Each structure stands twice: as C-alpha cells, then as structure tokens.
Amino acid sequence: MGDTSSTLRIVWIYPDLLSTYGDRGNALILQRRAELRGIRTEIVEVNSSDPVPTEGDVYVLGGGEDRPQILAAERLRADGGLARAARRGKAILAICAGYQIIGESYGDDAANPLPGVGILDIRSGRGDKRAVGEIVADVDPMLGIGRITGFENHQGRTEVGGNAFPLSRTVRGIGNGSGTEGAYSGRIIGSYLHGPALPRNPALADLLLQWAVGSDLAPLEPGWGEYLHKERLAAVQ
Ligand code: GLN
C-alpha cells in the first residue's frame, strides 16, 4: 500500500482467477488517465489468497471461466473486503464473471444457482447459447457516456433488479440477454464488455476515475483511446 493519502489506489482483484481477454488493461488505463492529470497512483494486485483491502479508491474485477469464477465468488464472500468497500461507496468496475458474482446469485457450469457477493441487485442464470462477438450499446443518458463497444463471450444471462439500473441498451450483441447490457447502482458498475472495456471506452474510464477522485477531472486532449473508440465503433456498427 502507498504511504500517502494523495495516492489513488487502484485495486485489481484476483488476477489469479479473474483476468480474461486483457481485462488487466482496465486497471492500467485508470492508472494512465489519472497520471496524465498529475494524480499519483498505485495498482494494488490482490490475489485470491489475500484479503481485499477496504482503503482502495477504485476496484476492478475481470472475467473468468466457470470454475475459477466459483472459487472467486466463494473467496470474496468469505473475505468480506469487497462488500465493505462497496458499503463505503467505493467505485467498483466488474466485468463478465466479475459482474455476475458481485450480484445476488449466478449460475454455475451446470446452471445451479449460487450466491454472489450481493453488492449489485442482479441475478444471473445460464442462456441456451454462448454469447460471443462484438457488442455495441448506448449507456444510460444519466451517466453521460454515450455509445460503448466491447467483446463478449459468456453463457450467463442477467436480470437487473429494482435497486439497480441497466447500464446500457444493446445496439448489437447479447449483453444481459433482454436488450440491455450491464448494470449500475451508486458507484458500482457491472458489464459484460471485455476488450478491455476501459481502453476501448475512455469516457467510462473517466467516470470511474471521477467517482474515485471525488471531483471533476481536468479534460484531456483526445489521444489514442478516443481514436480507438471511434475506430471500433466504425468497425462494428
Ligand atoms: N463463466 C461466465 C459465463 O460464461 C463468465 C465468462 C467470462 O467472464 N468471459 O457466463
């Protein structure tokens, strides 16, 4: 852990279990976009054998295959650190398997329901068919992000409960399975988007950073992130 309170702590949860399709890039891009604004950062990697610290500023979870996902959910529930961080209002981004397991329940590889961490009001089950491919979605206008893109590969389907909002409406792809993709509540965002999601969608990265920092961020000159965002939109629409 850093030794000054002015360091932004990006907590990368369970890279040993949850990290598919370059999801680590989400932590790296949060770091990069903070440092471009002169904010000192530290990435804290928390393996599944270690406790999840509650004094982080933004928490990132990636996707995973079915069995590592079950292990990750069991360990996160037993540890309790992520739930405590959520109760303290910390910014959290959870992708795919990470998204499913921060919910109330999710389906294992035989579609049995298993308990999640319970910090986002969603319930996931199994679809008939894997959802694989590019996804394009329009984020809830309340969040001011616009259109996002990513890559999805999951069997799960997700219902969003009354204490969360769908993150976006799908333009292309499957997402939650009912015309929406992802969910959010307070400062917690879950999404099926790999790619990784934040390098492909810099506005989403900046929203999380703004929540983590607690104030408006200095604008950045458009850079490769914005070019990548445009290029992927043009390529998949
Ligand atoms: N194992 C989960 C599913 O298939 C999540 C997959 C992932 O994280 N890519 O739904």
Boltz pocket constraint, residues with backbone or C-beta under 6 A from the ligand:
constraints:
  - pocket:
      binder: B
      contacts: [[A, 20], [A, 62], [A, 63], [A, 64], [A, 65], [A, 66], [A, 69], [A, 95], [A, 96], [A, 97], [A, 98], [A, 153], [A, 154], [A, 155], [A, 156], [A, 157]]
      max_distance: 6.0
